[in-house]
Amino acid sequence: MELVILGSGTGIPSAQRASPGLVLSSLSKPILFDLGPGCLRQLSRIGIDYNRLGIIFITHFHPDHTADLIHFLFATRNPSTLHKREPFVVAGPKGLKDFISDLQKAYGNWLDVPPQIMKINELEITKPDTKVFGGIEVSTQPLPAHTAESLAYRVCLPSGKVFVFSGDTGYCEELVDISKGADVLILESSFPDRNPVEGHLTPSEAGRVATLARAKKLVLVHFYPEVLATDIASECRRTFKGELVLGRDLLHLSI
């Protein structure tokens, strides 16, 4: 299996880093995690047709994680696409149905997709949950350290390998719990240790999570300019001694 980081940045525009997005690419129907602005273009750059997406998982509703959902629905609604589009799922925290409905209201009928094509699946935000999507087991863990609806995703692949994607979060025990034993742990690392921001991780906090969870590989993403101006790896190494990867756009990760 292969994961591709579509965007390793944030909502701050950058020539080098797109907004958050991650795709499990090596499937007949790829699975997407978050859909920040520019992610659809990144998909096209690695040869994945947006019409092939089978599931889109949303971690939370901030614009840098969801803005390309507008583009996706608009493109899907195009008559040349819609008549041949196979059904797909958009899954995310409770409130997702209202979120999509509000987008559709804002854009008139330009984002309307027939319910037989798009299924919306709201996930629990008060407790951990596990569901099977397309034959793949996906567990979720609410992470209230960022927003009331933020979710982390733990994906168990048919091979038995596990990866975890935190979305945005501050340090919390819930994050450690869902990350335990992950083969690949993808955590945000937004701000430097010397200038922490509530609701986000610093490199050393991300390293601490990975160490406590005994993750085999730690991949850091979601870099604001402030943390990019520092030695991210050195800060992380204060608390984590395992395999460390600093994420970048279009980085392919084998699992």
C-alpha positions in Angstrom: 0.0 0.0 0.0 1.1 3.5 -0.7 0.2 6.9 0.9 0.9 10.1 -0.8 1.1 13.5 1.0 -0.8 15.9 -1.2 -0.3 18.9 1.0 2.2 19.3 3.9 1.4 22.9 4.6 -1.4 24.9 6.2 -3.9 27.6 5.3 -1.0 30.0 4.7 -0.3 30.2 1.0 3.1 28.7 0.0 4.9 28.0 -3.2 6.3 24.8 -1.8 3.5 23.4 0.4 -0.1 22.9 -0.4 -2.9 22.8 2.2 -3.6 19.5 4.0 -4.5 16.3 2.1 -3.4 12.7 2.1 -4.4 9.9 -0.3 -4.2 6.1 0.0 -3.4 5.8 -3.7 -2.9 2.1 -4.4 -6.5 1.1 -4.6 -9.0 0.9 -7.4 -11.0 3.5 -5.5 -8.4 5.7 -3.7 -9.2 7.0 -0.2 -8.6 10.7 0.6 -8.0 12.2 4.0 -8.9 16.0 4.1 -9.3 18.1 1.0 -7.5 21.4 1.5 -7.4 24.0 -1.3 -5.3 22.7 -4.2 -5.6 19.0 -3.3 -7.5 18.1 -6.5 -4.7 19.6 -8.6 -2.2 17.6 -6.6 -4.2 14.4 -7.3 -4.0 15.1 -11.0 -0.2 15.6 -10.7 0.2 12.0 -9.4 -2.2 10.6 -12.0 -5.3 10.0 -9.9 -8.6 11.0 -11.5 -10.9 12.7 -9.0 -13.7 10.5 -10.4 -11.9 7.4 -9.0 -12.1 8.6 -5.4 -14.2 6.1 -3.4 -14.1 7.7 0.1 -13.2 11.2 1.4 -12.6 11.4 5.1 -12.7 14.9 6.8 -10.9 15.5 10.1 -12.6 18.8 10.9 -14.3 21.7 9.1 -11.6 24.4 8.9 -11.2 25.8 5.4 -7.6 24.6 5.0 -8.9 21.0 5.3 -12.1 21.3 3.4 -12.0 24.1 0.8 -11.5 21.8 -2.2 -14.7 20.0 -1.3 -16.4 22.9 -3.1 -14.3 22.2 -6.2 -14.8 18.5 -6.0 -18.6 18.7 -5.8 -18.7 21.3 -8.5 -16.6 19.1 -10.8 -18.6 16.0 -9.9 -21.9 17.7 -10.8 -20.6 18.4 -14.3 -22.9 16.5 -16.7 -20.0 14.9 -18.5 -18.9 13.5 -15.2 -22.1 12.8 -13.3 -23.7 10.3 -15.7 -20.7 8.0 -15.4 -19.8 8.6 -11.8 -19.8 5.6 -9.4 -21.2 6.2 -5.9 -18.8 7.6 -3.4 -18.8 8.4 0.4 -17.9 11.6 2.2 -17.3 10.8 5.9 -16.5 13.1 8.8 -17.5 14.4 12.1 -21.1 14.9 13.2 -22.2 18.1 11.6 -20.9 17.1 8.2 -24.4 16.9 6.6 -25.2 20.4 7.7 -21.7 21.6 6.6 -22.3 20.3 3.1 -25.9 21.5 3.0 -24.7 25.0 3.9 -22.1 24.9 1.1 -24.8 23.9 -1.4 -27.1 26.7 -0.2 -24.3 29.2 -0.7 -23.7 28.1 -4.3 -27.2 27.6 -5.3 -27.6 24.2 -7.1 -24.0 24.2 -8.5 -22.9 21.7 -5.8 -25.9 19.5 -5.8 -25.0 15.8 -6.3 -27.7 13.1 -6.3 -27.9 11.1 -3.1 -27.6 7.9 -5.0 -24.1 9.1 -6.1 -22.9 10.8 -2.8 -23.5 9.2 0.5 -22.7 11.3 3.6 -21.6 9.4 6.7 -21.4 11.2 10.0 -19.0 9.8 12.5 -19.1 9.9 16.3 -17.5 12.9 18.0 -18.1 11.9 21.7 -16.3 8.5 21.8 -14.0 6.3 19.7 -15.6 4.3 17.0 -14.7 1.7 14.3 -16.3 1.1 11.0 -15.5 -0.7 7.8 -15.3 1.3 4.6 -14.6 -0.5 1.3 -13.2 -3.5 3.2 -10.8 -1.4 5.2 -11.2 -1.0 9.0 -11.2 2.7 10.0 -11.2 3.7 13.7 -11.8 7.3 14.8 -10.9 9.2 18.0 -12.3 12.6 18.9 -9.5 15.1 19.6 -11.1 18.0 21.5 -7.7 19.7 21.9 -8.3 21.4 18.5 -12.0 21.8 17.9 -15.1 20.2 19.3 -15.5 18.0 16.2 -11.9 17.1 15.4 -11.2 13.4 14.6 -8.0 11.4 14.2 -8.2 8.3 11.9 -6.6 5.0 12.4 -6.6 2.7 9.3 -5.9 -1.0 9.5 -5.0 -2.3 6.0 -5.7 -5.8 4.7 -2.0 -6.6 5.3 -2.4 -5.8 9.0 -0.3 -2.7 8.7 -1.7 0.4 10.4 -1.3 4.1 9.8 -2.7 7.0 11.8 -3.5 10.5 10.6 -4.0 13.1 13.4 -5.4 16.0 11.4 -5.0 19.1 13.6 -4.6 18.7 17.3 -2.8 19.7 20.4 -1.2 17.2 22.8 -3.7 14.9 24.5 -3.9 11.4 25.8 -6.6 10.5 23.2 -4.0 11.0 20.5 -1.5 8.7 22.2 -4.3 6.1 22.5 -5.2 5.9 18.9 -1.6 6.1 17.8 -0.4 3.0 19.7 1.7 0.6 17.7 1.2 2.5 14.4 3.5 1.4 11.5 3.2 5.0 10.2 2.1 7.9 12.4 1.3 11.1 10.5 1.1 14.0 12.9 0.8 17.7 12.5 3.8 19.8 13.7 2.6 23.4 13.4 4.7 25.6 15.6 8.2 25.6 17.2 8.8 24.6 20.7 9.7 28.1 21.7 6.5 29.5 20.3 3.7 27.0 20.9 0.1 27.7 19.9 -2.8 26.1 21.8 -4.6 23.4 19.8 -1.5 22.5 17.7 1.6 20.3 18.2 5.2 21.4 18.4 7.9 19.0 17.0 8.8 17.8 20.5 5.2 17.2 21.4 4.7 15.2 18.3 7.8 13.2 19.2 6.5 12.6 22.7 3.2 11.2 21.2 5.2 8.9 18.9 7.4 7.6 21.7 4.5 7.0 24.1 2.6 5.2 21.3 5.6 3.2 20.3 5.1 4.2 16.6 7.5 2.6 14.2 7.7 5.6 11.9 6.8 9.3 12.5 5.9 11.6 9.6 5.5 15.3 10.4 3.3 17.6 8.3 1.2 20.9 8.6 4.1 23.2 8.9 3.5 26.9 9.5 6.2 29.4 8.4 7.3 29.8 12.1 8.2 26.2 12.5 9.8 26.0 9.0 12.3 28.6 10.2 13.6 26.2 12.8 15.4 22.9 12.9 12.2 20.7 13.1 14.1 17.4 13.2 16.3 18.5 16.1 13.3 19.6 18.2 11.5 16.4 17.5 14.6 14.3 18.4 14.5 15.6 21.9 11.6 13.2 22.5 11.7 10.7 19.7 14.5 8.4 18.6 12.8 6.3 16.0 12.4 6.7 12.2 11.5 10.3 11.4 10.4 11.8 8.1 9.7 15.5 7.5 6.8 15.4 5.2 6.7 17.3 1.9 4.2 17.6 -0.9 3.9 14.5 -3.2 6.0 12.4 -0.9 5.2 8.7 -1.4 5.1 6.5 1.7 5.1 2.7 1.5 3.2 0.9 4.2 
